[in-house]
Amino acid sequence: PNQLHGSYHWDFERLLSISMVPLLAASAINGAHPITDGLLGVVVPIHCHVGFDAMITDYLHPAKVGVWGNKAFVWTLRGATVLALIGCYQFNTNDIGLTELVKKSWEA
């Protein structure tokens, strides 16, 4: 990677985090909507992926857990992220959607 890679990565992380604010606000104010549920179903898992990836990079690096251990953690995270994205898609298209899930959980 070149010098700008870290800069772009940092910018992407911040943009992703900042984009969650209006998404969550729109869901809270307007209630369930397929567009906001769909966007939340992508943005939240990717946001979690970026955070856990930073944790693996910082604390589970190859010098600490070995090359194969690091690769196992990285690929486990990637698999979990794909499963989370598929689960969010399925939940949004075949069930009540993420916003309604949070609303019902909040009222329970």
C-alpha distances in whole Angstrom, upper triangle without the diagonal:
4,7,8,6,8,11,11,11,14,16,16,17,20,21,21,23,25,26,28,31,32,32,34,36,37,38,40,42,42,42,41,40,38,35,34,34,32,30,30,30,26,25,26,25,21,22,23,20,18,20,20,17,16,19,18,15,17,20,20,17,18,19,22,23,21,19,21,22,19,18,22,21,18,20,23,21,20,24,25,23,25,28,28,27,30,32,32,32,36,37,37,38,41,42,42,39,37,38,42,41,40,43,45,43,44,47,48
4,6,6,8,10,11,12,14,15,16,18,20,21,22,24,25,26,29,31,32,33,34,37,38,38,41,42,43,43,42,41,39,36,35,36,34,31,31,31,28,26,28,27,23,23,25,22,19,22,23,19,18,21,21,17,19,22,23,20,21,22,25,26,25,22,25,26,22,22,25,24,21,23,26,24,23,27,28,26,27,31,31,30,32,35,34,35,38,39,39,40,43,44,44,40,38,40,43,42,41,44,47,45,45,49,50
4,6,7,8,10,11,12,14,15,17,18,20,21,23,24,25,28,30,31,32,33,35,37,38,40,41,42,43,42,41,39,36,35,36,34,31,31,32,28,26,28,27,24,23,25,23,19,21,22,19,18,21,21,17,18,22,23,20,22,23,25,26,26,24,27,27,23,24,27,25,23,25,28,25,25,28,29,27,29,32,32,31,34,36,35,36,39,40,39,41,44,44,44,41,38,40,43,42,41,44,46,45,45,48,49
4,6,5,6,9,10,11,12,14,15,16,18,20,21,22,25,27,28,29,31,32,33,35,37,38,39,39,39,37,36,33,32,33,31,28,28,29,25,24,25,25,21,21,23,21,18,20,22,19,17,21,21,18,19,23,24,22,23,25,26,28,27,25,28,28,24,24,27,26,22,25,27,25,24,27,28,26,27,30,30,28,32,34,32,33,36,37,36,38,41,42,42,38,36,37,40,40,38,41,44,42,42,46,47
4,5,5,6,9,10,11,12,14,15,16,18,20,21,23,25,27,27,29,31,32,33,35,37,37,38,37,35,34,31,30,31,28,26,26,26,23,21,23,22,18,18,20,18,15,17,18,15,14,18,18,15,17,20,21,19,20,22,24,25,24,22,24,24,21,21,23,22,19,21,23,21,20,24,24,22,23,27,26,25,28,30,29,30,33,34,34,35,38,39,39,35,33,34,38,37,36,39,41,40,40,44,45
4,5,5,6,9,10,10,12,14,15,17,18,20,22,24,26,26,27,30,31,32,33,35,36,37,36,35,34,31,29,30,28,25,25,26,23,20,21,21,17,17,18,17,13,15,16,14,12,15,16,13,14,18,19,17,19,21,22,23,23,22,24,24,20,20,23,21,18,21,23,20,20,24,24,22,24,27,26,25,28,30,29,30,33,34,33,36,38,39,38,35,32,33,37,36,34,37,40,38,38,42,43
4,5,5,6,9,10,11,12,14,15,16,18,20,22,24,25,26,28,29,31,32,34,35,36,35,34,33,30,28,30,28,25,25,26,23,20,22,22,18,17,19,18,14,16,18,16,14,18,19,16,17,21,22,20,23,24,26,27,27,25,28,27,23,24,26,24,21,24,26,23,22,26,26,23,25,28,27,26,29,31,30,31,34,34,33,36,39,39,38,35,32,33,37,36,34,37,40,38,38,41,43
4,5,5,6,9,10,10,12,14,15,16,19,21,22,22,24,26,27,28,30,32,33,33,33,31,30,27,26,27,25,22,22,23,20,17,19,19,16,15,18,16,13,15,18,15,14,18,19,17,18,22,23,21,24,25,27,27,28,26,27,27,23,23,25,23,20,22,24,21,20,24,24,21,23,26,25,23,27,28,27,28,31,32,31,33,36,36,36,32,30,31,34,34,32,35,38,36,36,40,41
4,5,5,6,9,10,11,12,14,15,17,19,21,21,23,25,26,27,29,31,32,32,31,30,29,26,25,25,23,20,20,21,18,15,17,17,13,12,15,13,9,12,14,12,11,14,15,13,15,18,19,18,21,23,23,24,25,23,24,24,20,20,22,20,17,19,21,18,17,21,21,18,20,23,22,21,24,26,24,25,29,29,29,31,34,34,34,30,27,29,32,31,30,33,35,34,34,38,39
4,5,5,6,9,10,11,12,14,16,18,20,20,22,24,25,26,28,30,31,31,31,30,29,26,24,25,24,21,21,22,19,16,17,17,14,12,15,14,10,11,14,13,11,14,16,14,15,18,20,19,22,24,24,25,26,25,26,25,22,22,24,21,19,22,23,19,19,23,22,20,22,25,23,22,26,27,25,27,30,30,29,32,35,35,34,30,27,28,32,31,29,32,35,33,33,36,38
4,5,5,6,9,10,10,12,14,16,18,19,20,22,23,25,26,28,29,29,29,28,27,24,23,24,23,19,19,21,18,15,17,18,14,13,16,15,12,14,17,15,14,18,19,17,18,22,23,23,26,27,28,29,29,28,29,28,25,25,27,24,21,24,25,21,21,24,24,21,23,26,24,22,26,27,25,26,30,30,28,31,34,34,33,29,27,27,31,31,29,31,34,33,33,36,38
4,5,5,6,9,10,10,13,15,16,16,18,21,21,22,24,26,27,27,27,25,24,21,20,21,19,16,16,18,14,12,14,14,11,10,13,12,9,12,15,13,13,16,18,17,18,21,22,22,25,27,27,27,28,27,28,27,23,23,25,22,19,21,22,19,18,21,21,17,19,22,20,19,22,24,22,22,26,26,25,27,30,31,30,26,24,25,28,28,26,29,32,31,30,34,35
4,6,5,6,9,10,11,13,16,16,17,19,21,21,23,25,26,26,26,25,24,22,20,20,19,16,15,17,14,11,12,13,10,8,10,10,7,9,12,11,10,14,16,15,16,19,20,20,23,25,25,25,27,26,27,25,22,22,23,20,18,20,21,17,17,20,19,16,18,21,19,18,22,23,21,22,26,25,24,27,30,30,29,25,22,23,27,26,24,27,30,28,28,32,33
4,5,5,6,8,10,11,14,15,16,17,19,20,22,23,25,25,25,25,25,22,19,21,20,17,16,18,16,12,13,15,12,10,13,14,11,11,15,15,13,16,19,18,18,21,23,23,26,28,28,29,30,29,30,29,25,26,27,24,21,24,24,20,20,23,22,19,21,24,21,20,24,25,22,24,27,27,26,28,31,31,30,26,23,23,27,26,24,27,30,28,28,31,33
4,5,5,6,9,10,12,12,14,16,17,19,20,22,23,23,23,22,22,19,17,19,18,14,14,16,14,11,13,14,12,10,14,14,12,13,17,17,16,19,21,20,21,24,25,26,29,31,31,31,32,31,32,30,27,27,28,25,23,24,25,21,21,23,22,19,21,23,21,19,23,24,21,22,26,25,24,26,29,29,28,24,21,22,25,25,24,26,29,28,27,31,33
4,6,5,7,9,11,11,12,15,16,17,19,20,21,21,21,20,20,17,15,16,15,11,11,13,10,7,9,11,8,7,10,11,9,11,14,14,14,17,19,19,20,22,24,24,27,30,29,29,31,29,30,28,25,25,26,23,20,22,22,18,18,20,19,15,17,20,17,16,19,20,17,19,22,22,20,23,26,26,25,21,18,19,22,22,21,23,26,25,25,28,30
4,5,5,7,10,10,11,13,15,16,17,19,21,21,21,21,21,18,15,16,16,13,12,14,12,9,9,12,10,7,10,12,10,10,14,15,14,16,19,19,20,22,23,24,28,30,29,29,31,30,31,29,26,26,27,23,21,23,23,19,19,22,20,17,19,21,18,17,21,21,18,20,24,23,21,24,27,26,25,21,18,18,22,21,19,22,25,23,23,26,28
4,5,6,8,9,10,12,13,15,16,18,19,20,20,20,21,18,15,17,17,13,13,16,14,11,12,15,13,10,14,16,14,14,18,18,18,20,23,22,23,25,27,28,31,33,32,33,35,34,34,32,29,30,30,27,25,27,27,23,23,25,23,20,22,24,21,20,23,24,20,22,25,24,23,26,28,28,26,22,19,19,22,23,20,22,25,25,23,27,29
4,5,6,7,9,10,11,13,15,16,17,18,18,17,17,14,12,14,14,10,10,13,11,8,10,13,12,10,14,15,14,15,18,19,19,21,24,24,25,27,28,29,32,35,34,34,35,34,35,33,30,30,30,27,25,26,26,22,22,24,22,19,20,22,19,17,21,21,18,19,23,21,19,22,25,25,23,19,17,16,20,21,19,21,24,23,23,26,28
4,6,5,6,8,10,10,12,14,15,15,15,15,16,14,10,12,13,9,8,11,11,7,8,11,11,9,12,14,14,14,17,19,19,20,23,24,24,26,27,29,32,34,33,33,35,34,34,32,29,29,29,26,24,25,25,21,21,23,21,17,19,21,17,16,19,19,16,18,21,19,17,21,23,22,20,17,14,13,17,17,15,17,20,20,19,22,24
4,5,5,6,9,10,11,12,14,15,16,16,17,15,12,14,15,12,11,14,14,11,11,15,15,12,15,18,17,17,20,22,21,23,26,26,26,28,30,31,35,37,36,36,38,37,37,35,32,33,33,29,28,29,28,24,25,26,24,21,23,24,20,20,23,22,19,21,24,22,20,23,26,24,22,19,16,14,18,18,16,17,21,20,19,22,24
4,5,5,6,8,10,10,11,13,14,14,15,13,10,13,14,11,11,14,14,12,13,17,16,15,17,20,19,20,23,24,24,26,29,29,30,32,33,34,38,40,39,39,41,40,40,38,35,35,35,32,30,31,30,27,26,28,26,23,24,25,22,20,23,23,19,20,23,22,19,22,25,24,21,18,16,14,17,19,16,17,21,21,20,22,25
4,5,5,6,9,10,10,11,11,11,12,10,6,9,10,8,7,11,11,9,10,14,14,13,16,18,18,19,21,23,23,25,27,28,29,31,32,33,36,39,38,37,39,38,38,36,33,33,33,30,28,29,28,24,24,25,23,20,21,22,18,17,20,19,15,17,20,18,15,18,21,20,18,14,12,11,14,15,14,15,18,19,18,20,23
4,5,5,6,9,10,10,11,12,13,12,8,10,12,10,8,12,13,11,10,14,15,13,15,18,19,18,21,23,23,25,27,28,29,30,31,33,36,39,37,37,39,38,38,36,33,33,33,30,28,29,28,24,25,26,23,20,22,22,18,18,20,19,16,17,20,18,16,19,21,19,17,14,11,9,13,13,11,12,16,16,14,17,20
4,5,5,6,8,9,11,12,15,13,10,12,15,13,11,15,16,14,14,18,19,17,19,22,22,22,24,26,26,28,30,31,32,33,35,36,40,42,41,40,42,42,42,39,37,37,36,33,32,33,32,28,28,29,27,24,26,26,22,21,24,23,19,21,23,21,18,21,24,22,19,16,14,11,14,16,13,13,17,17,16,18,21
4,5,5,6,7,9,9,12,10,7,10,13,11,11,14,15,14,15,18,19,18,20,23,23,23,26,28,28,30,32,33,34,35,36,38,41,44,42,42,44,43,43,41,38,38,37,34,33,33,32,29,29,29,27,24,25,26,22,21,23,22,18,19,21,19,16,19,22,20,17,14,13,10,13,15,14,13,17,18,17,19,22
4,6,5,5,6,7,10,10,6,8,11,10,9,12,14,13,13,17,18,17,19,22,23,23,25,27,28,29,31,33,33,35,35,37,40,43,42,41,43,42,41,39,37,37,36,33,32,32,30,27,27,28,25,22,23,23,20,19,21,19,15,17,19,16,14,17,19,17,14,11,9,6,9,12,10,10,13,15,14,16,18
4,6,6,8,11,14,14,10,11,15,14,12,15,17,16,15,19,21,19,20,24,24,24,26,29,29,30,32,34,34,35,36,39,42,44,42,42,44,44,43,41,39,39,38,35,34,34,32,29,29,30,27,25,26,26,22,21,23,22,18,20,21,18,16,20,21,19,15,13,11,8,10,12,10,9,13,14,12,13,17
4,6,9,11,14,14,11,13,16,16,15,18,20,18,18,22,23,22,24,27,27,27,29,32,32,33,36,37,37,38,40,42,45,47,46,45,47,47,46,44,42,42,41,38,37,37,36,32,32,33,30,28,29,29,25,24,26,25,21,22,24,21,19,21,23,21,17,16,14,11,13,15,13,12,15,17,15,16,19
4,7,8,11,11,10,11,14,14,14,17,19,18,19,22,23,23,24,27,28,28,30,32,33,34,37,38,39,40,41,43,46,48,47,46,48,47,47,45,42,42,41,38,37,37,36,33,32,33,30,28,28,28,25,23,25,23,20,20,22,19,16,19,21,19,15,14,13,10,11,15,14,12,15,17,16,17,20
4,6,10,11,9,10,13,14,13,15,18,18,17,20,22,22,23,26,27,27,29,31,32,33,35,37,38,39,39,42,45,47,46,44,47,46,45,43,41,40,39,37,35,35,34,31,31,31,28,26,26,26,22,21,22,21,17,18,19,16,14,16,18,15,12,11,10,7,8,11,10,9,12,14,13,14,17
4,7,9,7,7,10,12,11,13,16,16,16,18,21,21,22,24,26,26,28,30,31,32,34,36,37,38,38,40,43,46,44,43,45,44,43,41,39,38,37,35,33,33,31,29,28,28,26,23,24,23,20,18,19,18,14,15,16,13,10,12,14,12,9,7,8,5,6,9,10,9,11,14,14,15,17
4,6,6,6,8,10,11,12,14,15,16,18,20,21,22,24,26,27,28,30,31,33,34,36,37,38,39,41,43,46,45,44,45,44,43,41,39,38,37,35,33,33,31,29,28,28,26,23,23,23,20,18,19,18,14,14,15,13,10,11,14,13,10,8,9,8,9,12,13,13,15,17,18,19,21
4,6,5,6,9,10,10,12,14,15,17,18,20,21,23,24,26,27,29,30,32,33,35,36,37,37,39,41,45,43,42,43,42,41,39,37,36,35,33,31,30,29,27,26,25,24,21,20,20,18,15,16,15,12,11,12,11,7,8,12,11,10,8,9,9,11,13,14,15,17,19,20,21,23
4,5,5,6,9,10,11,12,14,16,17,18,20,21,23,24,26,27,29,30,32,33,35,36,36,38,40,43,42,41,42,41,40,38,36,35,34,32,30,30,29,26,25,25,23,20,20,20,18,15,16,16,13,12,14,14,10,11,15,15,13,10,11,11,13,15,16,17,19,21,21,23,25
4,5,5,6,8,10,10,12,14,15,16,18,20,21,22,24,25,26,28,30,31,32,34,34,36,38,41,40,39,41,39,39,37,35,34,33,31,29,29,28,25,24,24,22,19,20,20,17,15,16,16,12,12,15,13,10,13,16,15,13,10,9,8,11,13,13,14,17,18,18,20,23
4,5,5,6,9,10,10,12,14,15,16,18,20,21,23,24,26,27,28,30,32,33,33,35,37,40,39,38,39,38,37,35,33,32,31,29,27,27,26,23,22,22,20,17,17,17,14,12,13,13,9,9,11,10,7,10,12,11,10,6,6,6,9,10,11,12,15,16,17,19,20
4,5,5,7,9,10,11,13,14,16,17,19,21,22,23,25,26,27,29,31,32,32,33,36,39,38,36,38,36,35,34,32,30,30,27,26,25,24,21,20,20,18,16,15,15,13,10,11,12,8,7,10,10,7,9,12,12,12,8,8,10,13,13,14,16,18,19,20,22,24
4,5,5,6,8,10,11,12,14,15,16,18,20,21,22,24,26,27,29,30,30,32,34,37,36,35,36,35,34,33,30,29,29,27,24,24,24,21,19,20,18,15,15,16,13,11,13,14,10,10,13,13,10,13,16,16,15,11,10,11,14,15,15,17,19,20,21,23,25
4,5,5,6,8,10,10,12,14,15,16,18,19,21,22,24,25,27,28,28,30,33,36,34,33,35,34,33,31,29,28,28,25,23,23,22,19,18,19,17,14,15,15,12,10,13,12,9,10,13,12,10,13,16,15,14,10,8,9,12,12,12,14,17,17,17,20,22
4,6,6,7,9,10,11,13,15,16,17,19,21,22,23,25,27,27,27,29,31,34,33,32,33,32,31,29,27,26,25,23,21,21,20,17,16,16,14,11,11,12,8,7,9,9,5,7,10,9,8,11,13,13,13,9,7,10,13,12,13,15,17,17,18,21,22
4,6,6,6,9,10,11,12,15,16,16,19,20,21,22,24,26,26,27,29,32,32,30,31,30,29,28,25,24,24,21,19,19,18,15,14,15,13,10,10,12,9,6,9,10,8,8,12,12,11,13,16,16,16,13,11,13,16,16,16,19,21,20,22,25,25
4,6,5,6,9,10,10,12,14,15,17,18,20,21,23,24,24,26,28,31,30,30,31,30,29,28,25,24,24,22,19,20,19,16,15,16,15,11,13,14,11,9,13,13,10,12,15,15,14,16,19,19,18,14,12,14,17,17,16,19,21,20,21,24,25
4,5,5,6,9,10,11,12,14,16,17,18,20,21,22,23,25,27,30,29,28,30,29,28,26,24,23,23,20,18,19,18,14,14,16,13,10,12,13,9,9,13,12,10,12,15,14,13,17,19,18,17,14,11,12,16,14,13,17,19,17,18,22,23
4,5,5,6,9,10,10,12,14,15,16,18,20,21,21,22,25,28,27,25,27,26,25,23,21,20,19,17,15,15,14,11,11,12,9,6,9,10,6,6,10,10,9,11,14,13,14,17,18,18,18,15,12,15,18,16,15,19,20,19,20,24,24
4,5,5,6,9,10,10,12,14,15,16,18,20,20,21,23,26,26,24,26,24,24,22,20,19,19,16,14,15,14,11,10,12,11,7,9,12,9,8,12,13,12,13,16,17,16,19,21,21,21,18,15,17,21,19,19,22,24,22,23,27,28
4,5,5,6,9,10,11,13,14,15,17,18,19,20,23,26,25,24,26,25,25,23,20,20,20,17,15,17,16,12,13,15,13,10,13,14,12,11,15,15,14,16,19,18,18,21,23,23,22,19,16,17,21,19,18,21,23,22,22,26,27
4,5,5,6,8,10,11,12,14,15,16,17,19,22,24,23,22,24,23,23,21,18,18,18,15,13,15,13,10,11,13,10,8,12,13,10,11,15,14,13,16,19,18,18,21,23,22,22,19,16,18,21,19,17,21,23,20,21,25,25
4,5,5,6,9,10,10,12,14,15,15,16,19,22,21,20,21,20,20,18,15,15,15,12,10,11,11,7,8,10,9,6,10,12,10,11,14,15,14,16,19,19,20,22,24,24,24,21,18,20,23,21,20,24,26,24,25,28,28
4,6,5,6,9,10,10,12,14,15,16,18,21,20,20,21,20,21,19,16,16,17,13,11,13,14,10,10,13,12,10,13,15,13,14,17,18,17,19,22,22,22,25,27,27,27,23,20,22,25,24,22,26,28,26,26,30,31
4,5,5,6,9,10,11,12,13,15,18,20,19,19,21,21,21,19,16,17,17,13,12,15,14,11,12,15,13,12,15,17,15,16,19,19,18,21,23,23,23,26,28,28,27,24,21,22,25,23,22,25,27,25,25,29,29
4,5,5,6,9,10,10,11,13,16,18,17,16,18,18,18,15,13,14,14,10,9,12,11,8,10,13,11,10,14,15,14,15,18,18,18,21,23,23,24,27,28,28,28,25,22,24,26,24,23,26,28,25,26,30,30
4,5,5,6,9,10,10,11,14,16,15,15,16,15,16,14,11,12,12,9,7,10,11,7,9,12,12,11,14,16,15,16,19,20,20,22,24,25,25,28,30,30,30,27,24,26,29,27,26,29,31,28,29,33,33
4,5,5,6,8,10,10,14,16,15,15,17,17,18,16,12,14,15,12,10,14,14,11,13,16,15,14,17,19,18,19,22,23,23,25,27,27,28,31,32,32,32,29,26,27,30,28,27,30,32,30,30,34,34
4,5,5,6,7,9,13,14,13,13,16,16,17,14,11,14,14,10,10,14,13,11,14,16,15,15,18,20,18,20,23,23,23,26,28,28,29,32,33,32,32,29,26,28,31,28,27,30,32,29,29,33,33
4,6,5,5,6,10,12,11,10,12,12,13,10,8,10,11,7,7,11,11,9,12,14,14,14,17,19,18,20,23,23,24,26,28,28,29,32,33,33,33,30,28,30,32,30,29,32,34,31,32,35,35
4,6,6,5,9,11,11,11,12,12,14,12,9,11,13,10,9,13,14,12,14,17,17,16,19,21,21,22,25,26,26,28,30,31,31,34,36,35,36,33,30,32,35,32,31,35,36,34,34,38,38
4,6,6,10,11,10,12,14,14,16,14,11,14,15,12,12,16,16,15,17,20,19,19,22,24,23,24,27,28,28,30,33,33,33,36,38,37,37,34,31,33,36,33,32,35,37,34,34,38,38
4,6,9,10,8,9,12,13,15,12,10,13,14,11,12,16,16,14,17,20,19,19,22,24,23,25,28,28,28,31,33,33,34,37,38,37,38,35,31,33,36,33,32,35,36,33,34,38,37
4,7,8,6,6,9,10,11,8,6,10,10,8,9,13,13,12,15,17,17,18,21,22,22,24,26,27,28,30,32,32,33,36,37,37,37,34,32,34,36,34,32,36,37,34,35,39,38
4,6,6,6,7,8,10,9,6,9,11,10,10,13,14,14,16,19,19,20,22,24,24,26,28,29,30,32,34,34,35,38,39,39,40,37,34,36,39,36,35,39,40,37,38,42,41
4,5,5,4,5,8,7,5,8,11,10,11,14,15,16,17,19,20,21,23,25,26,27,29,31,32,34,35,36,37,40,41,41,42,39,36,39,41,39,38,42,43,40,41,45,44
4,6,6,7,11,10,9,12,14,14,14,17,19,19,21,23,24,25,27,29,29,31,33,34,35,37,39,39,41,43,44,44,45,42,39,42,44,41,40,44,45,42,43,47,46
4,6,9,11,9,9,12,13,12,14,17,17,18,20,22,22,24,26,27,28,30,32,32,33,36,37,38,39,42,43,42,43,40,38,40,42,39,38,42,43,40,41,44,43
4,7,8,5,6,10,10,10,12,14,14,15,18,19,20,21,24,25,25,28,29,30,31,34,35,35,37,39,40,40,41,39,36,39,41,38,37,41,41,38,39,43,42
4,6,5,6,9,10,11,12,14,15,17,18,20,21,23,24,26,27,29,30,31,33,35,36,37,39,41,41,42,43,40,38,41,43,40,39,43,44,41,42,46,45
4,5,5,6,9,10,11,12,14,15,17,18,20,21,23,24,26,27,29,30,32,33,35,36,37,39,40,41,42,39,37,40,42,40,39,43,44,41,43,46,45
4,5,5,6,9,10,10,12,14,15,16,18,20,21,22,24,26,27,28,30,31,32,34,36,37,38,39,40,38,36,39,41,38,38,42,42,40,41,45,44
4,5,5,6,9,10,10,12,14,15,16,18,20,21,22,24,26,27,28,30,31,32,34,36,37,37,38,36,34,37,39,36,35,39,40,37,38,42,41
4,5,5,6,9,10,11,12,14,15,17,19,20,21,23,24,25,27,29,30,31,33,35,36,36,37,34,32,35,37,34,34,38,38,36,37,41,40
4,5,5,6,8,10,10,12,14,15,16,18,20,21,22,24,26,27,28,30,31,33,34,35,36,33,31,34,37,34,34,38,38,36,38,41,40
4,6,5,6,9,10,10,12,14,15,16,18,20,21,22,24,26,27,28,30,31,32,33,34,32,30,33,35,32,32,36,36,34,36,39,38
4,6,5,6,9,10,10,12,14,15,16,18,20,21,22,24,25,26,28,30,31,31,32,30,27,30,32,30,29,33,34,31,33,36,35
4,5,5,6,9,10,11,13,14,15,17,19,20,21,23,24,25,27,29,30,30,32,29,27,30,32,29,29,33,34,31,33,36,36
4,5,5,6,8,10,11,12,14,15,16,18,20,21,22,24,26,27,28,29,30,28,26,29,31,29,29,33,33,31,33,37,36
4,5,5,6,9,10,11,12,14,15,16,18,20,21,22,24,26,26,27,28,26,24,27,29,26,27,30,31,28,31,34,33
4,5,5,6,9,10,10,12,14,15,16,18,20,21,22,24,25,25,27,24,22,25,27,24,24,28,29,26,28,32,31
4,5,5,6,9,10,11,12,14,15,17,18,20,21,23,24,25,26,23,22,25,27,25,25,29,29,28,30,33,32
4,5,5,6,9,10,11,12,14,15,16,18,20,21,22,23,25,22,21,24,26,24,24,28,28,27,29,32,31
4,5,5,6,9,10,10,12,14,15,16,18,20,20,21,22,20,18,22,23,21,21,25,25,23,25,29,28
4,5,5,6,9,10,10,12,14,15,16,18,20,20,21,18,16,20,22,20,20,24,24,23,25,28,28
4,5,5,6,8,10,11,12,14,15,17,18,19,21,18,17,20,22,20,21,25,25,24,27,29,29
4,5,5,6,9,10,10,12,14,15,16,17,19,16,16,19,21,18,20,23,23,22,25,27,27
4,5,5,6,9,10,10,12,14,15,15,16,14,12,16,18,15,16,20,20,19,21,24,24
4,5,5,6,9,10,11,12,14,15,16,13,12,16,18,16,17,20,21,20,23,25,25
4,5,5,6,8,10,11,12,13,15,13,13,17,18,16,18,21,22,21,24,26,26
4,5,5,6,8,10,10,11,13,11,11,14,15,13,15,18,18,18,21,23,22
4,5,5,6,8,10,10,11,8,8,11,13,11,13,16,16,16,19,21,21
4,5,5,6,8,10,11,9,10,13,14,14,16,18,19,19,21,23,24
4,5,5,6,7,10,9,10,14,14,13,16,18,18,19,21,23,23
4,6,5,5,7,6,7,11,11,9,12,15,14,15,18,19,19
4,6,6,6,4,6,9,10,10,12,14,15,16,18,20,20
4,6,8,7,10,12,13,13,16,17,17,19,21,22,23
4,7,8,11,14,13,13,16,17,17,18,21,22,22
4,6,9,11,9,9,13,14,13,15,17,18,18
4,7,8,6,7,10,10,10,12,15,15,16
4,6,6,6,9,10,11,12,14,16,17
4,6,5,6,9,10,10,12,14,15
4,5,5,6,9,10,10,12,14
4,5,5,6,8,10,10,12
4,5,5,6,8,10,11
4,6,5,6,9,10
4,5,5,6,9
4,5,5,6
4,5,5
4,6
4
